[in-house]
């Protein structure tokens, strides 16, 4: 039985999502199973995106002065 998505770590959710994508890409799953896989994959994708957004919000870039003391704290900007 599938573990509740809320209990999965980011890494576990991503790994399961990759497995689902591989299964769907083969085209071998019956329609009902493909729909179930797609729905679970979409929930996993959203969970991973939420976890990444939360992590990005916590990451801060710290600039240091000549003595190594923090001068300013700026929000992390992913490029």
Steps between C-alpha positions, in 0.01 A plus 500: 500500500620851421631698795319827569672773302511727805730247672754482217826686509581715198745236377251214538225699328731590212618139464141373489407772249787392275379138521147603407622705204700200376196273533280745313759548225498128420131515417450149637267590788129438447295820478365485857850440638647778282240744635574396859875538437450841337291625793755379756782647291328837490462500879867402538604777262304756702650371826853528360431853374365601843807358674734681260313827546519464878871422486569795271313731737731395786826533308665835544817634348719664765756759402802547726711807568881507509500347851266219397192639678160488331422838345172434325265212456337471163233257378637213298455559127508182291629552152 
